[in-house]
């Protein structure tokens, strides 16, 4: 009877997390050819999830049969310690993926994983002492003076995740902010469910869902961006025109990189690609909050500005020109305000015409 109850509990605890992992693994494998770098980032999370399921089930078995089987205390402690370790490393993996995208620093991965790896060493004494936790005669867990160290570290990672969410909003990544906040809130709720009510398997399922949510978001996001310049593409431009509409869009900008054909013909297409990437980066860095830059053609860029004044857009366009010039290139820029009686086609044509006027003026100066 005990065995049947344990097997029933095992199925209930693992069914959803295992199905989620199988789904995610299939998606990662089939999508590897298209998004190699994204897939590589998530493979450690899938491996950690599988490891956590195995370790937690061994820990649950040790707990459920502690009195009947006489499992040595050291074995029971080892499974519990590994569960603590893997949970925190798993949280670090999610934070690492987010921080590498939002912060972008090359040392981000090391910094985010380091506390979780130090925690592995810190928890080793729990195998031989009661400083962190111990097991009572009935198999339930008791807490030592350092019992909450793993929980505090988890809270630090959770706060870092929330900080990344708000930083992503500042960087114009509103959808990412929502996903990261959702991941953080769900993880916190899963932790509370396990910690306060001794509910098993909740946190594994929640973290598995978090990882799937975030992966699918990044997968969809992948097709919104131009692969060469890593800024939003033409499809995103058309979608955002429809999404924001004239009620929010105050200005449209048309931008063209000068002499791309000359660069391609004389220096080669690699140099042309370099010019496009440098220009896109300069334009993106020059954008004001709630302004978005898109690559809509070969050497053509566009920008959408939400609720900006003419002065704001004029200053931003000057900043763009200077940034592109500093990168070693020249761009022509035109913009137009979206007045209520004008259609999108009229406003964009006006911005395009002004860009060509600027282009002719630049050529006249150089002649």
N, C-alpha and C positions, 0 to 999 in steps of 0.2 A: 504493500500500500504506500509506504514511504517512497519507494522507487517510482511508482506511478505518479505520485504527487510531484516528485522532483522533475520527472520528464515533462509533465504538463506545464510546470512553472518554467522549465527550460524553453519550451516552444513559445510560450507567451512572451517571455522576455526578449527572445532573439528573432522572432519572426519578422517584424517590421525592419529593425536595423539590418538584418541580413539581406532582405529584399532590396532595401535602399542601396546597399553596397554592391550587390550584383548588378543592379540597374546602372549605377555610376561607373562601375568597372567596364561594363559593356559600352557605355557612352564614351569613356576615355579611350578605350581600345579602338573603336570605330572612328573616332575623331582625331586620332593621333596624327594622321597624315596631313590634316588641315591646320591643326593648332598644336604643334609639337611643344612649344614652350609652355603654353597653358597646361597641357596634359602633364608635363614633367612636374609642374608645381603642385599638382593635386595627387600624384601617385603616393608620396609619403603619407598624406592624410588618409588615403584608403588603406594602406598597410597598417597604419597606427590603429584605425578603427577595427580592422580584423584582429589585431593583437589584443586590443582592449576587450573585444567580445570573448576571446579565448580565456584571457586572464580573469575576467569577471566571472565567467561561468565556473572556472576552477575555484575561485574564491567563494562563490555561492555554494558550490558543492561542499567545500570545506566547512562552511558555516552551517549548512543544513544537516550535515552528518557528523559534526564535531563530537557530539556526545556518544554516538553509536559506533563510530569507526575508530575513534581514538587517534585521529590524524595528528601528528606531532605539531606542537605549537609553532615551531620554526617554519614549517611548510605553510601553515595558515597565514603567518605574518608575511611571508615572502609574496604570496599572491595579493594580499591587501596592499603591500608596499608598491608592487608593480602596477596595480590599479591606479594608485595615486600618481605615480610617475607618468604613466601613459596619458592619463587625463590632461595633465598639465602640458605635456609635450604636444598633444593633439591641439590644445588651445593655442599653443605657440605657433603651430603650423598654419592655423587659420589667420592669426595676426600677422605672420610673416608674409603670406600671400597678399594680404590687404596693404601692408606697409610698403612692400616692394612696388606696388602699383601707385600708391598715393604719395609716398615720400620719395621713392625712386632712388635712394642712396644705395651704392653697391654693398655697403656693410650692413644693410638692414636685416638680412637673413641671420647673420651671426649674432647681432644684438638681440633680436627677438627670441632666438632659440637658447641663448646663453643662460638666462635665469632658470629655464626648465631643466637644462642639463646639470647645472649646479645643484638643483633640487634633488636630482637622482643621488648625488653623493651625500647630500644632507640627510636623506631619509635612510641611508644604509644602517645607522645605529638602531633603527626601530626593529631590526631583526633580533637584537640581543638585549634591548632595554625597553622600559615602559615609558620613555620620554615622549613618544608620539602617540602610541596607542597600545592596548593590550586586550586580551580576551578573558572574559569572566568565565566562571565555571559552567554557565549555561550556554556559552558560545557567543554571547553578545559582546559588542565592542565597548571598551572603556577608553577614556581619553587621558593622555598624559599632559604635562605642562607645555609641550610644544605641539599639541595636537592640531592647532589651527594654522600652523605654518603653511601647509599645502593650500588651505582654503584662502589664506591671505594672498598667496602668490597667484592663485586663480583669480582673485578679485582684482589684482594689479593688471593681469592680462585683459580682464573684462573692461576695466577702465581705459586701457590702451585702445581696445577695440572701439569703445564709444568715442574716444578722442579722434581716432582715424575716421570715424563716421562723420563727425562735424568738420574735420579737415577736408574730407572729400566734398562736402557741401560748399566749402569755401573755394575749392578748385573747380566748381561748376559741375560736379558729379552728383547730382541730386538723387538719382536712382540708386547709386552705390551707397549713399548715406542711409537710405531707407533699408536696404538689404543688410548692411552692417549693424544698424540699430536693431533690426529684427533678430539677427543672429545673436547679438548680445543679450537681448531680453529673453529669448527662448532658452539660451544657455543658463542664464540666471534662474529662470523658473524651473528648469530641469534639475539644477543643483539643489534648489530649495526642496523640491519634491523628494529627492533622495535623502537629503540631510535631515529634514524635519520629520518626514513621514516614513522613512525607511522603505521607500518604494524602489524596487530593483529595476534596472535596465532603462529607466526613463532618460537619464543623461546621455546614454549611448545613442538612443533613437533621436534625441534632440540634436546632438552634435552631427549625426549623420545627415539629418535634414538641413542643418546649417550649411554643411559642406556642399550638398546638392544645390541648395538655393543659390549659393555664391558662385558655384561653378556654372550653373545655367545662366546666371546674370552675366558673367564674364564671357561665356560662349556667345550669347546674343550680342553683347557689346562688341565682340570681335568683328562682327559684320557691319557695325555702324561706322567703323574707322577705315581710313585709307591706309593700306598696308605699308606703303612707302614712307609717307610723311607722319603717320600715326596721329593725324588729326581727323576730325569728322569728315565723312565722305558726302557725295552728292545726294545719295538716298537719304541720309540724315538731314541734309539741308531741306529737301522737299518735305520730309516728315515734320521737321520743326516749324516750317512755315505754316503747315496745317495745324500743328499742335498749339503754337503760341497765338497765331492769327494777328490781325491788325489791332486788336484790343491791347496786346502786350508789346508787339514789335513797334518800336519808334523809328528805327532806321535800318536800311539795308546798305551793305557795302559791296562794291565790286573791286577786286584787286588782281593785278596781273604782274607776273614776274617778267621783267624785260630781258630780252636777248637770250632766252632759253635755247632757241633753235641754233643760234650762233655758238653757244657753249657746247651743245651736242655735236655740231658739225666740226668744230675746231678742236675741242678737247675730249670728246667722246661722251657717251651716254652715262657713264659712271659719274663724270663730273656734273652732268646735267641732273642726275639724281641727288648728288650732294647739294647742288644749288637749291633744289626743291625742298629738301629736308631742312636745310639751314633757313630758308625763307619761312617755311611753315612754323618752325620753332620760334623764330623772331616774331612772327605775327601772333602766335599763341601767347607768348610772354608779354606782349604789349596789350592784350585784350583787357578791358575793364571787367569787373564782376558783372555777370548777367549779359555778357557779350560772348558770342560763340563763333569760331572760325572754322571754315570748311574748305576742302579741296574739291572743286566742282568740275575741273577739267585738267588738261595737261599742265599748263602753267597758270591756270585760273583759280582764284580763291574768292570766297564770299564770306561775309560776316553778317550775323543777325545781332542787333542791339535791342535790348528790352528796356523800355522806359528811361531812355537817356535824352538829354538835351542836345541841341545842335552844338553847343560849346563842348560838351563831353566827347561827342563823336569827332569833332574837329581836332581836339587835343589828342585823342586816341590815334587818329590817322597820322598825325605828325609823329607821334611816338613810334608807330609802325614803320614809317619811312626811315626814321633814324636807326631803328633796330635792324632793319634789313640792310641798310647801308653799312652798318657796323659789321654785319656778317659778310660783307664783300659784294653785295648785289644791289640792284635797283628795282623798285616796284612802283607801278602806277596805281593810284587809289582814287575811287570816286564813291560818293555816298549820297543817299537821298532820304528825306524823312517820309514816313508813311502817313500821309494825311487821310482822313476818313473817307474822302470822296474818290480816292484813287484805288485802282486794283493792284494786285501784286505785280502783274506784268508791267504796268505803267511805272511803278516805283522802281522796279529792278532795272528797267530800260533806262530810266533817268540816271540811276547810279552807274550803269554800264557806259552810258554816253559821257558822263563826267570823267570816268576812268580813262576813256579813250582821249578825251581832251587833255587830261593830265599826261598821258603817254606821248601825245604829239608835242606838248610843251617841253617835256624832258628831252625828246629827240632834237628839238630846235635849239635847246641850250647846248647840247653836245656837238651840234653841227658846226 
